[in-house]
């Protein structure tokens, strides 16, 4: 099996195909078959991903900026399969983002009429929520609505930190099961005690990619640490007064596990919205948000 196939490529094996495992400013870390090490750094070819400065044709006049952006080629991000022009003596250049098998996006909080792609080319989307003040069935519903058109992937709701379970929590889980219905499987997991990890391992298969999404502090990095068997991501305790994480992943990275499965760990999401809506989840309120005294 070639390097690119180990990282999830299922098409014809051809020269110049790589997968982005991380981004570093203008440079992208690719896995590929070109180098004996199986890894290179490449830059994107700017002319392939930007609009040339020319006079707009008649049919472009009056279009909103967001509509023009939507017609541009997708920008490469972690998890993408790309075509690149290999240069053994100089800079390799990414020339194309290949069609995405799956994607998860939200309304961009910096521009209400555009979207922000958070994860691509995953087989399973772990929508994560912890059993503390983060517990919100309304938020999970919003994630599932956004995932409805994500493509060829399965959504799984993962409730973390179930070692914090208290008397009366069955009511919250009942509400969650009613909200989720048949739209997704629900896993109850504790990385501390190991509860539910057997169910998680059902999705940890060679060549398959998991994507973790959720708010800061829900335990994404801790679950990744558990799957890695080491402290891959630095983690800190939840602030007692707020229930919010003091450390969160700040950039996307595709991590290869010893099992041959891969994980895309995304930064914590502060707000989640549907493209075209004016109100985000926090503005609407969360009718079934859990608060502990």
Long-range contacts (C-beta under 8 A, 24 or more apart in sequence): 2-33, 3-31, 3-32, 3-33, 3-38, 4-31, 4-32, 4-33, 5-207, 6-31, 6-206, 6-207, 6-256, 6-260, 7-31, 7-207, 7-254, 7-256, 7-262, 8-81, 8-121, 8-207, 8-208, 8-209, 8-262, 9-81, 15-86, 16-83, 16-84, 16-85, 16-86, 17-81, 17-82, 17-83, 17-84, 17-98, 18-42, 18-81, 18-82, 18-84, 18-94, 19-79, 19-80, 19-81, 19-82, 19-121, 19-254, 20-76, 20-77, 20-78, 20-79, 20-80, 20-82, 20-254, 21-78, 21-253, 21-254, 21-255, 21-256, 22-78, 22-251, 22-252, 22-253, 22-254, 23-76, 23-77, 23-78, 23-251, 23-252, 28-76, 28-82, 28-94, 30-82, 30-84, 30-92, 30-94, 32-84, 32-86, 34-86, 34-88, 40-86, 40-92, 41-92, 42-84, 42-91, 42-92, 42-93, 42-94, 43-91, 43-92, 43-93, 43-94, 44-75, 44-76, 44-93, 44-94, 44-95, 45-85, 45-93, 45-94, 45-95, 48-73, 48-94, 48-95, 48-96, 49-73, 49-75, 49-76, 64-113, 66-111, 66-113, 66-114, 69-114, 70-114, 73-97, 74-100, 74-117, 77-117, 77-120, 77-252, 78-120, 78-251, 78-252, 78-253, 78-254, 78-264, 79-119, 79-120, 79-121, 79-122, 79-209, 79-211, 79-252, 79-254, 79-264, 80-120, 80-121, 81-121, 100-151, 101-151, 101-152, 101-153, 102-150, 102-151, 102-152, 102-153, 103-150, 103-151, 104-146, 104-147, 104-150, 104-211, 104-213, 105-146, 105-275, 106-146, 106-269, 106-272, 106-273, 106-275, 107-273, 107-274, 107-275, 107-276, 107-277, 107-280, 109-270, 109-271, 109-273, 109-280, 112-278, 113-276, 114-275, 115-275, 118-211, 118-213, 118-252, 118-266, 118-269, 119-211, 119-213, 119-252, 119-264, 119-266, 121-209, 122-153, 122-209, 122-210, 122-211, 122-264, 123-152, 123-153, 123-154, 123-203, 123-208, 123-209, 123-210, 124-153, 124-154, 124-155, 124-156, 124-203, 124-208, 124-209, 124-210, 124-211, 125-150, 125-153, 125-154, 125-155, 125-156, 125-210, 125-211, 125-213, 126-156, 126-158, 126-203, 126-210, 126-211, 126-212, 126-213, 126-214, 126-223, 127-155, 127-156, 127-157, 127-158, 127-184, 127-213, 127-214, 128-158, 128-159, 128-160, 128-212, 128-213, 128-214, 128-218, 128-219, 128-220, 128-223, 129-157, 129-158, 129-159, 129-160, 129-214, 129-215, 129-218, 130-159, 130-160, 130-161, 130-164, 130-214, 130-217, 130-218, 130-219, 131-159, 131-160, 131-161, 131-162, 131-164, 131-165, 131-169, 132-161, 132-164, 132-238, 132-243, 132-290, 132-292, 133-242, 133-243, 133-244, 133-289, 133-290, 133-291, 133-292, 134-214, 134-215, 134-217, 134-218, 134-243, 134-290, 135-159, 135-172, 135-289, 135-290, 136-286, 136-288, 136-289, 136-290, 137-172, 137-175, 137-176, 137-179, 137-288, 138-281, 138-284, 138-285, 138-286, 138-287, 138-288, 138-289, 139-215, 139-272, 139-281, 139-286, 140-176, 140-179, 140-180, 141-179, 141-180, 142-272, 142-273, 142-274, 142-281, 143-213, 143-272, 144-180, 144-183, 144-184, 145-274, 146-272, 146-274, 154-184, 154-185, 155-183, 155-184, 156-184, 156-185, 156-186, 156-187, 156-203, 157-184, 157-185, 157-186, 157-187, 158-186, 158-187, 158-189, 158-200, 158-223, 159-186, 159-187, 159-188, 159-189, 160-189, 160-190, 160-191, 160-218, 160-219, 160-222, 160-223, 161-190, 161-191, 161-192, 161-218, 161-219, 162-188, 162-189, 162-190, 162-195, 162-196, 163-190, 163-192, 163-193, 163-195, 166-292, 172-288, 172-290, 175-288, 179-288, 189-223, 191-219, 191-222, 191-223, 191-225, 191-226, 197-226, 200-227, 203-261, 204-257, 204-259, 204-261, 205-259, 205-260, 205-261, 206-259, 206-260, 206-261, 207-260, 207-261, 208-261, 208-262, 209-254, 209-261, 209-262, 209-263, 209-264, 210-261, 210-262, 210-263, 210-264, 211-263, 211-264, 211-266, 212-263, 212-264, 212-265, 212-266, 213-266, 213-269, 214-268, 214-269, 215-268, 215-269, 215-270, 216-244, 216-245, 216-248, 216-268, 216-269, 216-270, 217-243, 217-244, 217-245, 217-246, 217-248, 217-268, 218-245, 218-268, 220-249, 220-265, 220-266, 220-268, 221-247, 221-248, 221-249, 221-265, 224-255, 224-263, 224-265, 227-257, 227-259, 227-261, 227-263, 228-255, 228-257, 228-258, 229-258, 233-265, 243-292
